[in-house]
Amino acid sequence: MAKEQRAPMPQGFWIIWTTVALDLVGFGIVAPILGRYAERFGASGLDVGLMFASFSIAQMVFAPILGRLSDRIGRKPVIIISLLGTALGSFITGAAGALWVLFLGRIIDGASGASVAVAQSAITDIAPPERRAQLLGMLGAAFGVGFVLGPAVGGLAAFGGPHVPFYVAGAVAAINAIAAMIRLPETKKPLADKMVTRDEVKASKYLRSPLLTRYAVAGFISITAFAGFETTFSLFGERRFELTEGSTAAVFLLVGLMLVAVQGGAIGVLTRRWGSINLLWFGLGVIAIGLLSLGASTVWPTLIVSLILLAFGQGIAAPSITALVADAAPPNRTGEALGYQQSVGAFARVVGPIMAGAMFDYVGVAAPYIAGAGLSAVACVLIWAIAKEPQSTNLQHD
């Protein structure tokens, strides 16, 4: 195990990691301030919600398309296209003079948001199967880095005026695209024409296989639950614990740092010990317990334990399901399969906040977390059933 831990990173891994981290820094600059920025153009709360939803809907539609394109022409050009689209969307948002222009900028940015799924595909290209979960987990840690650095950079940029953070985010994406043109390696290896032809015929069957479908369902319901937590926690914290905006931000910062620690360090050792499928159902179970505990929490110790459970469960579940989808996909359809998985996640981030917000308003402040715990438990049982099936059945594509 010590030798495995000291194994060198595959060539190009850190360049891919840096590309994703910088992309997420740009997202982290924009996301926290977009709602307040939109109010300058007369946006209502519903308008702001629809604006965030438009990003996820565009991502849901275009992630499989760009994933399939990366299978055909390579990962590098699609990542560059995505980064340039992100830059364009950010510049349009910064230059907006009307509310509809903000929507246009968010839709362009969302449609370009497949760079993460394509980067995940690039990692699966260069990683041996036994190290996929570890390296995908480290790639997931780039999310935490982006969300830690992004708001800080955005806050400093805002001193220059309300438009400046969006221009900074656009500049980060544009510079990142140029750097990717120069340094990013192409990881997609060309397949023999005969192999491509055979897999083209079976592609639709592969991507509708029972195994990939169940992973998609499990991913959807678990992300729906977690997105509901992210959406309503600031309201919950204010009602139950009198948290201010600053203290709520500090809570999310700590959750992000723990996600980075789990995905960036622990996931490799845990995967070698238990395997991705076992880690996935266990992580979903931990999320369910954490959400249930959060809904019942009325004192600080319970709240802290609940958040630790949520961060740990999400930290091991997210890279595990990505590795499993990559393993289950045919070799020349990895990008498309991961694109579909990202599309499902984007749809869940539309459904989750709406469902959680409605339950918070009309059922009770703890209702989103109790419902989320139930959803996570269903996903846990679904994945546990897959884990108990014979391996030959799990690997069957058609």
C-alpha positions in Angstrom: 0.0 0.0 0.0 2.8 2.4 0.8 4.3 1.8 -2.7 0.9 2.5 -4.2 0.5 5.7 -2.3 3.9 6.9 -3.5 3.2 6.0 -7.1 3.8 9.0 -9.4 0.9 10.9 -10.9 0.1 10.1 -14.5 1.6 12.5 -17.0 -0.7 15.5 -17.4 -2.7 15.0 -14.3 -1.6 18.3 -12.5 -2.2 20.3 -15.7 -5.8 18.9 -15.9 -6.3 19.6 -12.2 -5.1 23.2 -12.4 -7.4 23.8 -15.4 -10.4 22.6 -13.4 -9.4 24.5 -10.3 -9.1 27.8 -12.2 -12.4 27.1 -13.9 -14.0 26.7 -10.5 -12.3 29.8 -9.2 -14.2 31.7 -11.9 -17.4 30.1 -10.9 -16.7 30.8 -7.2 -16.2 34.5 -8.1 -19.6 34.8 -9.8 -22.0 32.6 -7.8 -22.1 34.4 -4.4 -22.7 37.9 -5.9 -24.9 37.2 -8.9 -28.2 37.6 -7.0 -27.3 41.0 -5.6 -25.9 42.0 -8.9 -29.2 41.1 -10.7 -31.2 43.2 -8.2 -29.6 46.3 -9.9 -31.6 45.4 -13.0 -34.9 45.0 -11.1 -34.7 41.2 -10.6 -37.1 39.7 -8.2 -36.4 36.6 -6.0 -38.1 34.5 -8.6 -36.0 36.1 -11.4 -32.8 35.2 -9.5 -33.9 31.7 -8.9 -34.8 31.3 -12.6 -31.4 32.7 -13.5 -29.6 30.1 -11.5 -31.9 27.4 -12.9 -31.1 28.6 -16.5 -27.4 27.8 -15.9 -28.2 24.3 -14.7 -30.8 23.7 -17.5 -28.2 24.7 -20.2 -25.6 22.5 -18.6 -28.1 19.6 -18.5 -28.7 19.9 -22.2 -25.2 20.5 -23.4 -23.1 18.3 -21.1 -23.8 15.1 -23.0 -23.4 16.8 -26.3 -19.9 18.2 -25.4 -19.0 14.8 -23.8 -19.9 13.0 -27.0 -17.9 15.6 -29.0 -14.9 15.0 -26.8 -15.1 11.3 -27.6 -15.0 12.1 -31.3 -12.4 15.0 -31.5 -10.5 14.7 -28.2 -10.7 16.1 -24.7 -8.4 19.1 -25.2 -10.3 21.0 -27.9 -13.6 20.6 -26.0 -12.1 21.8 -22.7 -10.7 24.9 -24.6 -14.1 25.5 -26.2 -15.8 25.3 -22.7 -13.4 27.7 -21.2 -13.8 30.2 -24.0 -17.6 29.9 -23.6 -17.3 30.5 -19.9 -15.2 33.6 -20.6 -17.7 34.9 -23.1 -20.6 34.3 -20.6 -18.8 36.1 -17.8 -17.9 39.1 -20.0 -21.5 39.4 -21.2 -22.7 39.3 -17.6 -20.3 42.0 -16.6 -21.3 44.2 -19.5 -25.0 43.6 -19.1 -27.3 46.6 -19.3 -30.6 44.7 -18.9 -31.9 41.6 -17.1 -32.3 39.5 -20.3 -28.6 40.0 -21.0 -27.8 38.5 -17.6 -29.9 35.5 -18.5 -28.0 35.2 -21.8 -24.7 35.3 -20.0 -25.8 32.6 -17.6 -27.1 30.3 -20.4 -23.9 30.6 -22.4 -21.9 29.9 -19.2 -24.0 26.9 -18.4 -23.8 25.5 -21.9 -20.1 25.8 -21.6 -20.0 24.0 -18.3 -19.0 20.6 -19.5 -15.3 21.2 -18.9 -15.5 19.3 -15.6 -17.1 16.2 -17.1 -14.6 16.3 -20.0 -11.7 16.7 -17.5 -13.0 13.7 -15.6 -13.0 11.8 -18.9 -9.4 12.9 -19.4 -8.5 11.6 -16.0 -10.1 8.2 -16.8 -8.0 8.1 -20.0 -4.7 8.4 -18.2 -5.5 6.6 -14.8 -5.3 2.9 -14.4 -8.7 1.5 -13.1 -7.4 0.9 -9.6 -6.5 4.6 -9.2 -9.5 6.2 -10.9 -11.4 6.9 -7.7 -8.3 8.4 -6.1 -7.5 10.7 -9.0 -11.1 11.7 -9.6 -11.4 12.5 -5.9 -8.3 14.7 -6.1 -10.0 16.4 -9.2 -13.1 16.8 -7.0 -10.9 18.6 -4.5 -10.4 21.3 -7.1 -14.0 22.2 -6.5 -13.3 23.0 -2.9 -10.2 25.1 -3.9 -12.3 27.0 -6.4 -15.0 27.7 -3.9 -12.5 28.8 -1.3 -10.5 31.1 -3.5 -13.3 32.3 -5.8 -15.4 34.3 -3.3 -12.2 35.9 -1.8 -11.1 37.0 -5.3 -14.6 38.2 -6.1 -14.9 40.2 -2.9 -11.6 42.0 -3.6 -12.6 42.6 -7.2 -15.9 44.1 -6.1 -14.1 47.1 -4.6 -13.5 48.2 -8.2 -17.2 48.2 -9.0 -20.1 45.8 -9.3 -19.1 44.8 -12.9 -15.4 44.1 -12.1 -15.8 40.6 -10.6 -17.4 39.3 -13.7 -14.7 40.7 -15.9 -12.1 39.1 -13.6 -13.9 35.8 -13.9 -13.9 36.1 -17.7 -10.2 37.0 -17.7 -9.4 33.9 -15.6 -11.3 31.7 -18.0 -9.7 33.3 -21.1 -6.2 33.0 -19.7 -7.0 29.4 -18.6 -8.1 28.6 -22.2 -4.8 30.0 -23.6 -2.8 28.0 -21.0 -4.8 24.9 -22.0 -3.9 25.4 -25.7 -0.3 25.5 -24.8 0.1 23.0 -21.9 -2.9 20.7 -21.8 -2.1 17.2 -23.2 -4.5 15.3 -25.4 -5.4 12.2 -23.4 -7.9 10.6 -25.8 -6.2 7.8 -27.6 -7.6 7.0 -31.1 -9.3 3.7 -31.5 -9.1 1.4 -34.5 -11.8 2.1 -37.1 -13.2 -1.4 -36.7 -13.6 -0.9 -33.0 -15.2 2.5 -33.4 -17.7 1.1 -35.9 -18.7 -1.8 -33.6 -19.1 0.5 -30.6 -21.0 3.1 -32.6 -23.6 0.4 -33.3 -24.0 -0.5 -29.7 -23.5 3.0 -28.2 -27.2 3.6 -27.5 -27.5 0.2 -25.8 -24.4 0.9 -23.7 -25.6 4.3 -22.4 -29.1 2.9 -21.6 -27.7 -0.2 -19.8 -29.4 -1.1 -16.5 -26.2 -0.4 -14.6 -25.6 3.1 -16.0 -29.3 3.9 -15.6 -29.3 2.9 -11.9 -26.1 5.0 -11.3 -28.0 7.9 -13.0 -31.0 7.4 -10.8 -28.9 7.1 -7.6 -26.9 10.2 -8.6 -30.1 12.2 -9.3 -31.8 11.5 -6.0 -28.7 12.0 -3.9 -27.7 15.3 -5.6 -31.3 16.4 -5.2 -31.1 15.9 -1.5 -27.7 17.6 -1.1 -28.7 20.5 -3.3 -31.7 21.0 -1.1 -29.4 21.2 1.9 -27.2 23.8 0.2 -30.2 25.9 -0.8 -32.0 26.1 2.5 -29.2 25.9 5.1 -28.8 29.6 5.4 -32.5 30.0 6.2 -32.4 27.0 8.6 -29.3 28.3 10.4 -31.0 31.7 10.9 -34.2 30.2 12.3 -32.6 27.5 14.5 -29.2 29.0 15.5 -29.4 32.7 14.6 -26.6 32.4 12.2 -25.6 35.6 10.3 -24.5 35.7 6.7 -20.9 35.7 7.8 -21.2 32.7 10.1 -23.2 30.8 7.4 -20.4 31.5 5.0 -17.9 30.2 7.5 -19.9 27.0 7.9 -19.8 26.4 4.2 -16.1 27.2 4.1 -15.5 24.5 6.7 -17.6 22.0 4.8 -15.7 22.8 1.6 -12.3 22.3 3.4 -13.4 18.9 4.7 -14.6 17.9 1.2 -11.1 18.9 0.0 -9.5 16.8 2.7 -11.6 13.7 2.0 -11.5 13.9 -1.8 -7.9 15.0 -2.0 -6.4 12.5 0.5 -8.6 9.9 2.1 -10.5 8.6 -0.9 -7.5 6.8 -2.4 -6.8 4.7 0.7 -10.4 4.0 1.3 -11.0 2.9 -2.3 -8.1 0.5 -2.2 -9.5 -1.0 1.0 -13.2 -1.2 0.3 -13.8 -0.5 -3.5 -15.8 2.2 -5.1 -19.2 0.4 -5.1 -19.0 -0.2 -1.3 -17.8 3.3 -0.6 -20.7 4.7 -2.7 -23.5 3.0 -0.8 -21.7 3.7 2.5 -21.3 7.4 1.7 -25.0 7.7 0.7 -25.9 6.1 4.0 -23.7 8.6 5.9 -25.4 11.5 4.0 -28.8 10.1 5.0 -27.8 10.0 8.7 -26.2 13.4 8.5 -29.4 15.0 6.9 -31.6 13.3 9.5 -29.4 14.5 12.3 -29.3 18.0 10.9 -33.1 18.2 10.7 -33.3 17.2 14.4 -30.4 19.4 15.6 -31.2 22.1 18.1 -27.8 22.5 19.8 -24.4 23.2 18.4 -22.7 19.8 19.0 -25.4 18.0 17.0 -25.2 20.6 14.2 -21.4 20.2 14.0 -21.6 16.4 13.9 -24.3 16.5 11.3 -22.2 18.8 9.0 -19.2 16.6 9.4 -21.2 13.5 8.4 -22.6 15.3 5.4 -19.2 16.5 4.2 -17.6 13.1 4.8 -20.4 11.2 3.0 -20.4 13.6 0.0 -16.6 13.5 -0.1 -16.5 9.7 -0.6 -19.8 9.3 -2.6 -19.1 11.9 -5.4 -15.7 10.5 -6.7 -16.9 6.9 -6.2 -20.0 7.3 -8.5 -17.9 9.0 -11.2 -15.3 6.2 -11.1 -18.1 3.6 -11.4 -19.7 5.4 -14.4 -16.3 5.6 -16.1 -15.7 1.9 -15.5 -19.2 0.9 -16.8 -19.0 3.0 -20.0 -17.5 1.6 -23.2 -14.0 2.8 -23.9 -15.0 5.2 -26.7 -18.0 6.6 -24.9 -16.6 7.7 -21.5 -17.0 11.4 -22.2 -20.6 10.9 -23.3 -21.4 8.7 -20.3 -19.9 11.2 -17.8 -21.6 14.0 -19.7 -25.0 12.3 -19.1 -24.1 11.9 -15.5 -23.3 15.6 -15.2 -26.5 16.3 -17.0 -28.5 14.3 -14.5 -26.7 16.2 -11.7 -27.6 19.6 -13.3 -31.2 18.6 -13.5 -31.1 17.5 -9.8 -29.7 21.0 -9.0 -32.9 22.5 -10.6 -35.3 20.1 -8.8 -33.6 20.0 -5.4 -33.6 23.7 -4.6 -37.3 24.1 -5.7 -38.4 21.1 -3.8 -36.5 22.1 -0.6 -37.6 25.7 -0.7 -41.2 24.7 -1.1 -41.0 22.2 1.8 -39.2 24.8 4.0 -42.0 27.3 3.4 -45.0 25.1 3.6 -44.1 22.0 5.7 -41.4 23.1 8.2 -37.8 24.2 8.6 -36.5 20.6 9.0 -38.6 19.1 6.2 -36.0 19.5 3.4 -33.5 17.5 5.5 -35.9 14.7 6.5 -37.0 14.4 2.9 -33.4 14.5 1.8 -32.5 11.8 4.3 -35.2 9.6 2.8 -34.0 10.2 -0.7 -30.4 9.4 0.2 -31.5 6.2 1.9 -33.3 5.1 -1.2 -30.1 5.8 -3.3 -28.1 3.9 -0.7 -30.4 0.8 -0.9 -30.3 1.0 -4.8 -26.5 1.0 -4.8 -26.3 -1.7 -2.1 -28.4 -3.9 -4.3 -26.0 -3.4 -7.2 -23.0 -4.2 -4.9 -24.6 -7.5 -3.9 -25.3 -8.6 -7.5 -22.8 -11.0 -9.2 -19.9 -9.0 -10.8 -20.7 -10.4 -14.2 -24.2 -9.0 -14.1 -22.8 -5.5 -13.1 -20.4 -5.5 -16.0 -23.1 -6.5 -18.5 -23.8 -3.6 -20.9 -26.5 -4.9 -23.2 
